[in-house]
């Protein structure tokens, strides 16, 4: 029983660390120091609840994180684009998706640098770069500097913040 507890503790810590590493700002994306920026689309929590699924609301509005490996897109290998669950705005392409082993969809870059913004996140005693949708300021995930070439970046994004549109 003790071995199981230790293994479970190690797995939990390593999983959390996979999307909790400190990153460098190596992109042309704007790094915003606070969530005080005004966004073109603003809604109350009640309005977002009407638009988003309960899981998407928890992730995007409440800045939560879905469980690794238990989300719809971490293992999706179909061709297409990933759009915001809140606005339908195109955010990421399957062409830039890779298997990071973290249990969340990972991308080397967004479709358009103007589609997402980085915000300094100092929650949980760490400093990370949070990725938010540029039009709404809603939480998508985090970006780290441990991705593959050509960018060296890993956009670790919650499936709940996305909808997938398959190429025809």
C-alpha positions in Angstrom: 0.0 0.0 0.0 2.9 2.3 0.8 4.4 1.7 -2.6 1.2 2.5 -4.3 0.9 5.8 -2.4 4.4 6.8 -3.3 3.9 5.9 -7.0 0.6 7.9 -7.0 2.3 10.9 -5.4 5.2 10.8 -7.9 2.7 10.5 -10.8 0.6 13.5 -9.5 3.7 15.7 -9.0 5.1 14.9 -12.4 1.8 15.4 -14.2 1.3 18.8 -12.6 4.9 19.7 -13.4 4.4 18.8 -17.1 2.2 21.9 -17.6 3.7 24.0 -14.8 7.3 24.7 -15.9 8.7 28.2 -16.1 9.1 29.4 -19.6 10.9 32.2 -21.4 9.2 34.7 -23.6 10.6 33.6 -26.9 7.7 34.7 -29.1 6.4 37.8 -30.7 3.3 37.5 -28.6 2.6 40.3 -26.2 3.3 39.4 -22.5 0.8 41.2 -20.4 1.6 41.6 -16.7 -1.9 41.6 -15.4 -5.4 40.7 -16.4 -6.4 44.4 -16.4 -6.2 44.6 -20.2 -9.5 45.4 -21.9 -10.7 42.7 -24.3 -13.0 43.3 -27.3 -15.5 40.7 -26.1 -16.6 40.8 -22.4 -19.4 38.9 -20.8 -20.5 38.3 -17.3 -20.0 34.8 -15.7 -23.8 34.2 -16.2 -23.5 35.0 -19.9 -20.5 32.7 -20.3 -22.4 29.9 -18.5 -25.1 30.1 -21.2 -22.5 29.8 -24.0 -19.9 27.3 -22.6 -20.2 23.8 -21.4 -19.7 23.3 -17.6 -16.2 22.0 -18.2 -15.3 24.8 -20.7 -16.7 27.4 -18.2 -14.5 25.9 -15.4 -11.4 26.0 -17.5 -11.8 29.2 -19.5 -13.6 31.5 -17.0 -12.5 30.1 -13.7 -9.0 29.4 -15.1 -9.1 25.7 -14.3 -7.2 22.7 -15.7 -8.9 19.6 -17.0 -7.4 16.2 -16.1 -4.5 15.0 -18.3 -5.2 12.2 -20.7 -8.9 12.4 -20.0 -9.8 15.0 -22.5 -11.0 14.8 -26.1 -8.0 16.3 -28.0 -4.8 15.1 -26.3 -4.7 12.1 -28.7 -6.5 13.6 -31.7 -4.5 13.0 -34.9 -7.0 14.2 -37.4 -6.3 17.1 -39.8 -8.1 20.3 -39.1 -8.1 23.4 -36.9 -8.9 24.1 -33.3 -11.1 27.1 -32.6 -12.1 28.8 -29.3 -14.9 27.1 -27.5 -16.1 30.6 -26.5 -16.0 32.5 -29.8 -15.2 30.0 -32.6 -12.1 32.0 -33.4 -9.4 29.9 -35.1 -6.5 29.4 -32.7 -4.4 26.3 -33.6 -3.8 24.0 -36.5 -3.3 20.2 -36.4 -0.2 20.9 -38.5 1.4 22.5 -35.5 0.2 19.8 -33.0 2.6 17.3 -31.4 2.6 14.6 -28.7 4.2 16.2 -25.7 3.4 13.2 -23.4 1.7 15.6 -20.9 -1.9 14.5 -21.6 -3.0 17.8 -23.0 -3.0 19.0 -26.7 0.3 20.7 -27.4 1.1 23.0 -30.3 4.4 24.7 -31.4 2.6 27.9 -32.3 -0.9 29.5 -32.7 -2.4 29.9 -36.2 -2.1 33.7 -35.8 0.1 35.5 -33.1 -2.8 38.0 -32.7 -5.2 35.2 -31.7 -3.6 34.6 -28.3 -1.9 36.7 -25.7 0.5 35.6 -22.9 -0.1 36.8 -19.4 2.3 36.4 -16.5 0.8 33.7 -14.1 2.2 33.6 -10.6 -0.4 31.1 -9.2 0.6 28.1 -7.1 4.0 29.6 -6.2 5.3 29.4 -9.8 5.9 31.9 -12.6 4.5 30.7 -15.9 3.1 32.3 -19.1 -0.6 31.8 -19.3 -2.2 31.7 -22.8 -5.5 33.5 -23.2 -7.7 34.2 -26.1 -7.0 37.7 -27.4 -10.6 38.6 -28.0 -12.0 37.5 -24.6 -9.1 37.2 -22.2 -10.4 33.7 -21.4 -7.9 31.0 -20.2 -6.7 28.5 -22.7 -3.6 27.0 -21.0 0.1 27.8 -20.7 3.2 28.1 -23.0 6.6 26.7 -22.2 10.0 26.8 -23.9 10.5 23.0 -24.1 8.8 22.3 -27.4 10.2 21.0 -30.7 11.7 23.0 -33.6 11.1 25.3 -35.2 9.8 27.4 -32.4 11.0 25.5 -29.3 7.7 26.4 -27.7 5.0 24.1 -26.3 1.5 25.6 -26.1 -0.1 23.3 -23.6 -3.8 23.9 -24.1 -6.9 22.5 -22.4 -9.2 20.6 -24.7 -12.2 22.1 -23.0 -11.1 25.6 -24.3 -11.2 24.3 -27.9 -13.5 22.9 -30.5 -12.0 20.8 -33.4 -13.1 21.4 -37.0 -11.9 18.5 -39.2 -10.5 19.3 -42.7 -12.7 17.9 -45.5 
